[in-house]
Amino acid sequence: MAMHKEQKKALIYSVGLHVLLVVLLFMSAQQNVITLPKGSAIEAEIVDLTKPLPAPKANKKPITEPKPEPKPEPEPEPEPEPEPEPEPEPEPEPEPEPEPEPEPEPEPEPEPEPEPEPEPKPEPVKPDPAVLKRQQEQAERLKKLQEIRQQRQAAEQAAAEQKVATETKIDEEVEDKSEETASGPLGEATGDANQERTLLTQYITAIKNKVNRSWSRPVGTEAGLSCQVHVDQSVGGLVVDVSIGSPCNANEVVKNSIINAVKIANPLPYKGFESVYQRKINFKFEYNGE
């Protein structure tokens, strides 16, 4: 940009200088024109042509030499262009700061599973008045039956306790008689065979009475119960096994109650019946509603 301005300025100076020289030349040309003075006479001489012509006289009048043209003024030396100032060194651009490492994006939390919508509760069905009445009647009837059963059970329990007391007294009397018979001489009165038969009968009766006392009668057991019972025992009346044989008109509940009664009566009567003791013994369990 600076060089362009200097060149333009030098061009203007050069053009101006040439214009000035042209003007000076034009003015000097006007001054060199010879103008004759006004009113001057023309001199002439008569010459004899037969004679050789004399050498022409030199014109005494000095011939005005043209003025020398003015020397053109020397063009001014162009001023030395100033050396361009050194451009300042560009400042080093600051090193870009290192970009911070992007923080790792947090893992998205798993969306909670939507809770299952609760199933709409069915609207309660309005009970039929007739059904309600029937249910109430049935509940009252069951309540009355329960009361009757409780009363009957209490009466049966009282009767059973009384029966047990009576049978216990009878068993004690039988055992006393058995001891007296066992201690006496065999073969007296009715003989050995009758005495042994009587003692065996007393032995079985004593076992039956003890089992009956240990029996807990299930509710609803009807009178007329009769079941054959098989017992395996060891010396001393210890029960080894018990089962229900036939005939037997009882259901499974009553059968199990008879088996439990034999186990509760363990050990069975033995003392005083050593002579008639049998490892396997059978007897009839009966209930007549007493």
WOVENFEN-V433135 format. One record per residue. PHI is phi as a letter, one per 30 degrees, with the letter a starting at -180 (999 if undefined). PSI is psi as a letter, one per 20 degrees, with the letter a starting at -180 (none if undefined). BURIAL is b if it has 16 or more other ideal C-beta (glycine too) atoms within 10 Angstrom, else e. Layout:
phi=PHI psi=PSI burial=BURIAL
phi=PHI psi=PSI burial=BURIAL
This chain:
phi=999 psi=g burial=e
phi=d psi=g burial=e
phi=d psi=h burial=e
phi=d psi=g burial=e
phi=d psi=h burial=e
phi=d psi=g burial=e
phi=d psi=h burial=e
phi=d psi=h burial=e
phi=d psi=g burial=e
phi=d psi=h burial=e
phi=d psi=g burial=e
phi=d psi=g burial=e
phi=d psi=g burial=e
phi=d psi=g burial=e
phi=d psi=g burial=e
phi=d psi=h burial=e
phi=d psi=g burial=e
phi=d psi=h burial=e
phi=d psi=g burial=e
phi=d psi=g burial=e
phi=d psi=h burial=e
phi=d psi=g burial=e
phi=d psi=g burial=e
phi=d psi=g burial=e
phi=d psi=g burial=e
phi=d psi=g burial=e
phi=d psi=h burial=e
phi=d psi=h burial=e
phi=d psi=h burial=e
phi=d psi=h burial=e
phi=d psi=h burial=e
phi=d psi=i burial=e
phi=d psi=p burial=e
phi=d psi=p burial=e
phi=c psi=p burial=e
phi=d psi=q burial=e
phi=d psi=q burial=e
phi=d psi=q burial=e
phi=i psi=j burial=e
phi=d psi=q burial=e
phi=c psi=q burial=e
phi=c psi=p burial=e
phi=d psi=q burial=e
phi=b psi=q burial=e
phi=b psi=q burial=e
phi=d psi=p burial=e
phi=b psi=p burial=e
phi=d psi=o burial=e
phi=d psi=i burial=e
phi=d psi=h burial=e
phi=c psi=q burial=e
phi=d psi=q burial=e
phi=d psi=p burial=e
phi=d psi=q burial=e
phi=d psi=p burial=e
phi=e psi=p burial=e
phi=d psi=q burial=e
phi=d psi=p burial=e
phi=d psi=o burial=e
phi=d psi=h burial=e
phi=d psi=p burial=e
phi=d psi=p burial=e
phi=d psi=p burial=e
phi=d psi=o burial=e
phi=d psi=q burial=e
phi=d psi=p burial=e
phi=d psi=p burial=e
phi=d psi=p burial=e
phi=d psi=p burial=e
phi=d psi=p burial=e
phi=d psi=p burial=e
phi=d psi=p burial=e
phi=e psi=p burial=e
phi=d psi=p burial=e
phi=d psi=p burial=e
phi=d psi=p burial=e
phi=d psi=p burial=e
phi=d psi=p burial=e
phi=e psi=p burial=e
phi=d psi=p burial=e
phi=d psi=p burial=e
phi=d psi=p burial=e
phi=d psi=p burial=e
phi=d psi=p burial=e
phi=d psi=p burial=e
phi=d psi=p burial=e
phi=d psi=p burial=e
phi=d psi=p burial=e
phi=d psi=p burial=e
phi=d psi=p burial=e
phi=d psi=p burial=e
phi=d psi=p burial=e
phi=d psi=p burial=e
phi=d psi=p burial=e
phi=d psi=p burial=e
phi=d psi=p burial=e
phi=d psi=p burial=e
phi=d psi=p burial=e
phi=d psi=p burial=e
phi=d psi=q burial=e
phi=d psi=p burial=e
phi=d psi=p burial=e
phi=d psi=p burial=e
phi=d psi=p burial=e
phi=d psi=p burial=e
phi=d psi=q burial=e
phi=d psi=p burial=e
phi=d psi=p burial=e
phi=d psi=p burial=e
phi=d psi=p burial=e
phi=d psi=p burial=e
phi=d psi=p burial=e
phi=d psi=p burial=e
phi=d psi=p burial=e
phi=d psi=p burial=e
phi=d psi=p burial=e
phi=d psi=p burial=e
phi=d psi=p burial=e
phi=d psi=p burial=e
phi=d psi=p burial=e
phi=d psi=p burial=e
phi=d psi=q burial=e
phi=d psi=p burial=e
phi=d psi=p burial=e
phi=d psi=p burial=e
phi=d psi=p burial=e
phi=d psi=q burial=e
phi=d psi=p burial=e
phi=e psi=h burial=e
phi=d psi=h burial=e
phi=d psi=g burial=e
phi=e psi=g burial=e
phi=d psi=g burial=e
phi=d psi=h burial=e
phi=d psi=g burial=e
phi=d psi=g burial=e
phi=d psi=g burial=e
phi=d psi=h burial=e
phi=d psi=g burial=e
phi=d psi=h burial=e
phi=d psi=g burial=e
phi=d psi=h burial=e
phi=d psi=g burial=e
phi=d psi=g burial=e
phi=d psi=h burial=e
phi=d psi=g burial=e
phi=d psi=g burial=e
phi=d psi=g burial=e
phi=d psi=g burial=e
phi=d psi=g burial=e
phi=d psi=g burial=e
phi=d psi=g burial=e
phi=d psi=h burial=e
phi=d psi=g burial=e
phi=d psi=g burial=e
phi=d psi=h burial=b
phi=d psi=g burial=e
phi=d psi=g burial=e
phi=d psi=h burial=e
phi=d psi=g burial=b
phi=d psi=g burial=e
phi=d psi=h burial=e
phi=d psi=g burial=e
phi=d psi=g burial=b
phi=d psi=g burial=e
phi=d psi=g burial=e
phi=d psi=h burial=b
phi=d psi=g burial=e
phi=d psi=g burial=e
phi=d psi=g burial=e
phi=d psi=h burial=b
phi=d psi=g burial=e
phi=d psi=h burial=e
phi=d psi=g burial=b
phi=d psi=h burial=b
phi=d psi=g burial=e
phi=d psi=h burial=e
phi=d psi=g burial=b
phi=d psi=g burial=e
phi=d psi=h burial=e
phi=d psi=g burial=b
phi=d psi=h burial=b
phi=d psi=i burial=e
phi=d psi=r burial=e
phi=d psi=p burial=e
phi=d psi=q burial=e
phi=j psi=i burial=e
phi=d psi=q burial=e
phi=h psi=d burial=e
phi=d psi=i burial=e
phi=j psi=r burial=e
phi=d psi=g burial=e
phi=d psi=g burial=e
phi=d psi=h burial=e
phi=d psi=g burial=b
phi=d psi=g burial=e
phi=d psi=g burial=e
phi=d psi=g burial=e
phi=d psi=h burial=b
phi=d psi=g burial=b
phi=d psi=g burial=e
phi=d psi=h burial=b
phi=d psi=g burial=b
phi=d psi=h burial=b
phi=d psi=h burial=b
phi=d psi=g burial=b
phi=d psi=g burial=b
phi=d psi=g burial=b
phi=d psi=h burial=b
phi=d psi=h burial=b
phi=d psi=g burial=b
phi=d psi=h burial=b
phi=d psi=h burial=b
phi=d psi=i burial=b
phi=d psi=p burial=b
phi=c psi=o burial=e
phi=d psi=p burial=b
phi=d psi=q burial=e
phi=d psi=p burial=e
phi=j psi=j burial=e
phi=d psi=p burial=b
phi=d psi=q burial=e
phi=d psi=q burial=e
phi=j psi=j burial=e
phi=d psi=p burial=b
phi=a psi=p burial=e
phi=b psi=q burial=b
phi=d psi=p burial=e
phi=c psi=p burial=b
phi=c psi=p burial=e
phi=b psi=p burial=b
phi=c psi=p burial=e
phi=b psi=r burial=b
phi=c psi=r burial=e
phi=d psi=p burial=e
phi=j psi=i burial=e
phi=i psi=j burial=b
phi=d psi=p burial=e
phi=d psi=p burial=b
phi=c psi=g burial=e
phi=a psi=q burial=e
phi=b psi=q burial=b
phi=b psi=r burial=e
phi=c psi=p burial=b
phi=c psi=a burial=e
phi=b psi=q burial=e
phi=d psi=q burial=e
phi=a psi=p burial=b
phi=c psi=k burial=e
phi=c psi=q burial=b
phi=d psi=a burial=e
phi=d psi=h burial=e
phi=d psi=g burial=e
phi=d psi=h burial=b
phi=e psi=g burial=b
phi=d psi=h burial=e
phi=d psi=h burial=e
phi=d psi=g burial=b
phi=d psi=g burial=e
phi=d psi=h burial=e
phi=d psi=h burial=b
phi=d psi=g burial=b
phi=d psi=h burial=e
phi=d psi=h burial=e
phi=d psi=i burial=b
phi=d psi=p burial=b
phi=d psi=q burial=e
phi=d psi=r burial=b
phi=e psi=p burial=b
phi=b psi=g burial=b
phi=d psi=p burial=e
phi=j psi=i burial=b
phi=c psi=k burial=b
phi=d psi=h burial=e
phi=d psi=h burial=e
phi=c psi=j burial=b
phi=d psi=p burial=b
phi=b psi=p burial=e
phi=d psi=h burial=e
phi=c psi=p burial=e
phi=b psi=q burial=b
phi=b psi=q burial=e
phi=b psi=r burial=b
phi=c psi=p burial=e
phi=c psi=p burial=b
phi=b psi=q burial=e
phi=b psi=p burial=b
phi=c psi=j burial=e
phi=i psi=j burial=e
phi=d psi=none burial=e
